Amino acid sequence: MTKRQWIQRNRKWHRYLGVILGIQLLLWTAGGLYFSWTNIDEIRGDHLKKAQSIPIPSQDLVSPTSFIKPRAVSKDSIRSIELINILGQPFYRLIQTSENGKNTLLFDAITGFQRPPLTEKEAVLVATEGLNVSAEITKIERIQSTGKHHEYRGRPLPAYAITFSQPANTTIYVSENYGNIQTFRSNKWRAFDFLWMLHTMDYEGRDNFNNLLLRAFALFGLFTILSGFSLYIFTSRIFSKKPSK
């Protein structure tokens, strides 16, 4: 292969790869602009969250041993025990491993009796209590399963999605078994999540940075840069100029 043929072939591949990578580079740039020009606290809904009160341990609270032994909760399966507040009342949240994965139980911290998961009415009260602005509820939905692209993906189920109108304009997800607010989701977050998918190029689950497509584009990008440098070297008058006698 002659030098001229090599340059022509390299220029052809460089042009085609440049177009393909240019489209993805445009998407990366658009996402980067949105990420850098928006407030991450507003995207997460932190400005709408009311400070949660933490129960103060006292002698009136029962010991976790009171409900671990008689209710046949194996000590080996316990992952965590946490004292939480649900609608102004103290509860123990016990998380244990089981054959089906994680199992979450709630126990009254005063009586030691197990309480059932949150009802829809209680979930609405929890969501309203956790919001620091007054807004009307426009929709209530109970979610038992989510896909890889759902905005509540990867979080404990079942849960209630309570959507509020302006000025909140957000959906609050409350877990039945955990008894608390799991996350806030607004239109700003949804735009962030979509651009994040384009950024990571994970079109299956959105959060995998080690997917094959991203690796392939990284290699193609490296090849395009190297081919551009080589074209500059072999076509530049500076590098191709013959030394004078």
N, C-alpha and C positions, 0 to 999 in steps of 0.2 A: 504493500500500500504506500503510495506516494504521500508526500507532505500535504499536497493540495487536496487529495482525496480524504486524508485524515481530518483536515480542517473542515471540509464540507460536511462530513459525517458528524463530527463533533458539534458543529454549529447547528445542524438539524436537530440532534438530540437535545442540545441546550435550549433551543427555541421551544420545542414541545414540552419539555419538563418545566421550563420557565412559565408557560401558560398555566399548566396544572398546579404547580406550586404557588403561582401568583394568586390564584383563586383562594387557596387555603391561607396564604399569607394575609390576604385581605380580610378573611374571617378572623384570623388571629388578631389582627390589628384592631378590627371593630370591637372584638371582645375585650382586648386590652384597654381600649379607650373607655369602655363602659365600666370595667373593673376599677380603673384609676380615677374616674370622675364621679363615682357614686360613693355614698357613705355606707360602709359595710354594716354599721350598726343599724341603719334604717332598713337595709336589705334583710337583716336577720329579725327585724321587728323589736330590737332592744328598746327603742324609744317609746314603744307601746306597752312595755311590760311593767307591771306594778311590782315593787319589791315584795318578795315573799317572806312572811313571818316564819321564824323557826321556833318549834316548841322548846321550852326550857325544861330540861330534865329535873324532876323533883321526886320526893319520896312517894308521891301519890301514883306514880307510874309503876306498872307491874314489870317484873323482870321478864325478858324474852324466854327464859327457861319455863315459864308458866304455860306457854303454848307450844313449845318445841317438844317436850316429852309426851304429854297426854295426846297430842294430835299426830303422833307417829311421824314427825318431821325428822328425818335422819340428819344428824349433825354433820356427817360426811358430805351431804349433798348441799349444804347451805353455802351460798356464795357471798351473800351480804345481808345485813340487817340494818335498816336505817329508820331513824325517828323522823317522821314527816308531819306536815299539817294539812288536813283536808277539811275545808270549810270551818276553820277555827277549832277543830278537834285534833288531838294528837293520836297518831297511829304508827304502828311498826309496819314497815314494808320489808317483807322477807322474800329474797330471791334464791331459789334453789334449782339445782339441775335435776332433770328427770329424763325418762326414756324419750320423751317428745321434745327435749330441749330445755329451755328455761321455763320455770314456773314461778309466778309472782303471787304472793298472798298478802292480804292486809289484815292486821290485828289491832283491835282497839287497845291503845296503850294504857287505858285506865282499868278496863275490865278483863282484858286478855282474850276476849272472844273474837273469832274471825268474822270479818264483815264481808259482804258480797261485793262484787265489782260495782263501779259507779253506774248509776242509772242515767238515762238521758237528762232528766231534770237536774241531777247533781252535776253532771258534766257541764251543762249550761251555766250553772252557778259558779263552778270552778273557773270556766272561761271568762265569765263576766267579772269575777273577782280579780282575775289576773290581768285585766285590761285597765290601763290608767286613764282612758277617755270613755265618755258615754256615747254609745252607738247602738243602733237597732240591729237585731238579728234578722238576717234575710234568708238563711238556710241552715238546716241541721241535717247531717247525714251520718249514719253509723257505717263504719268501714271495717270489713272483716278480712279483706285481702287487698294487696297492692301489687302493681307491676313494677318493672325495673325503671320505668320513666315516671312513676307517680311521685308527686311532690312530697308524699309522706313515706317514701320508700325507706326500708331498713330500720323502721321504728316499731315499737311494740303494738301489737294488735290484740283484740279489736280496739277501735278508737272512735271518738266522735269528732266530726269536722263541723265546727260552728263558725259560720261566716257572718261577719259584721259589715254594715254599711259605713258610709262616711261618718265621722272623719277617720275611723280606724281603717276601713277598706281592706280588711285582711281576714284570713281564715285561721282559727285557732284549733289545734288538734289536741284533744284530751284523751289520755289512755284510760280505759276502763280498769285495768288491773293495777296499773301504777298509781292511779288516783291523782295524777297531776297533768299540767300542761306540758306537752312534749315539744311543740314548736309553733312558730308563727309563719304564715305564708301569705305574701302579698304579690301584687303584679310586678313590683320591682324585683322580688326574689325569683319569680317565674322567668322574667327576662334574663336575670343573672344565670339561672339554671340552664336555660336554652343556650346562651352564649358559652357557658362552661362546657356543655356537651360538644359544641363546635371547637372549643379550645383543646379539649382532651382527645377529640376524635373517637370517643367511645360512644358509638351509636346504639349500644346494647344496654349499658347500665349507667353511662355518663360519668362515672367516677374512677375508671381504671386508666391510669397513666401508662401502664405497661402493655397496652393492646398492640397487636401486630400492625394495624393501619398507621398508628402514630410512629412506630419504629420504621416502617417502610418509608413514610414521608420524610423522616429525619435523614435516612440514608440517601434518598433521592435529592434532598436539599443539599447534602454534603457533596454529592456527585455533581449537581448543577453548579455549585460554587467553584469546585475544582476545574470543571470543564470551562467555566467562564475565565478563570485565571489562565488556563492553558491557551485558550483562544487569544487572550490578550497578549500572552508572551509570543506565540507563534505568528501573530499578525501585526504586532507592533513594529514600527520602523526602528525603534530604539534597539530591540532585541534581534531583529533580522538584518540590521545594518552590518555590512561586511567591513572588517577593519581595513583601513587604508594602508597601502604599501609604503 
